[in-house]
Amino acid sequence: MLMPLNDCFAVSDRLMPLAEALEFIADRVSPVVGTEDLPVLACRGRVLAADVAARATLPPLPCSAMDGFAVRHT
């Protein structure tokens, strides 16, 4: 079976030094300049400039089935 190229569980023989990792990230990101007010359906592929809070608590009790962070790198 072929392993995907983006296998997050793959172990490398070499860890990337911190300075190299920071440079890798800095070379691929740019600062957000300016803001726009847009309807939610027009926001795909955009970056939030401020926190968004829900009007209602769902579920209405302290419960969490899954927690985590998602990072997309292309």
C-alpha positions as CSV (number, residue, x, y, z in Angstrom):
1,M,0.0,0.0,0.0
2,L,1.3,3.4,-0.9
3,M,1.7,5.9,1.9
4,P,0.5,9.5,1.2
5,L,3.2,12.2,0.8
6,N,1.6,14.3,3.6
7,D,1.6,11.5,6.3
8,C,1.7,13.5,9.5
9,F,2.7,10.3,11.4
10,A,5.8,9.7,9.2
11,V,9.1,9.8,11.1
12,S,12.0,11.5,9.6
13,D,15.7,10.8,10.3
14,R,16.3,14.5,10.7
15,L,14.5,17.2,12.7
16,M,14.4,20.7,11.2
17,P,16.3,23.2,13.3
18,L,14.2,26.0,14.8
19,A,15.8,28.7,12.7
20,E,15.3,26.8,9.5
21,A,11.6,26.1,10.4
22,L,11.0,29.8,11.2
23,E,12.6,30.8,7.8
24,F,10.5,28.1,6.1
25,I,7.3,29.6,7.5
26,A,8.3,33.3,7.0
27,D,9.1,32.5,3.3
28,R,5.5,31.3,2.8
29,V,3.3,33.8,4.7
30,S,2.5,37.4,4.2
31,P,0.9,39.9,6.6
32,V,-2.8,40.7,6.3
33,V,-3.3,44.3,5.2
34,G,-6.7,45.9,5.3
35,T,-10.1,44.5,6.3
36,E,-13.4,44.0,4.6
37,D,-16.9,43.2,5.9
38,L,-18.3,40.3,3.9
39,P,-21.3,37.9,4.1
40,V,-20.3,34.5,5.5
41,L,-20.8,32.7,2.2
42,A,-18.3,35.1,0.5
43,C,-15.6,34.3,3.0
44,R,-14.1,31.1,1.7
45,G,-10.3,31.3,1.5
46,R,-10.2,34.4,3.6
47,V,-8.5,35.2,7.0
48,L,-10.5,36.5,10.0
49,A,-9.3,39.9,11.3
50,A,-11.2,39.5,14.6
51,D,-12.8,36.9,16.7
52,V,-16.2,35.6,15.8
53,A,-18.7,34.6,18.6
54,A,-21.8,32.5,18.1
55,R,-25.1,34.0,19.1
56,A,-26.3,30.7,20.7
57,T,-24.4,28.1,22.6
58,L,-24.6,24.7,20.8
59,P,-24.7,22.2,22.4
60,P,-26.4,24.0,25.3
61,L,-24.2,22.3,27.8
62,P,-20.4,22.0,28.5
63,C,-19.6,19.1,26.1
64,S,-17.0,18.5,23.5
65,A,-16.7,15.4,21.3
66,M,-13.5,16.5,19.5
67,D,-11.0,19.3,20.0
68,G,-8.0,20.2,17.9
69,F,-6.5,22.5,15.4
70,A,-6.5,22.3,11.6
71,V,-3.6,23.6,9.5
72,R,-3.6,23.6,5.8
73,H,-0.3,23.8,4.0
74,T,0.0,23.6,0.2
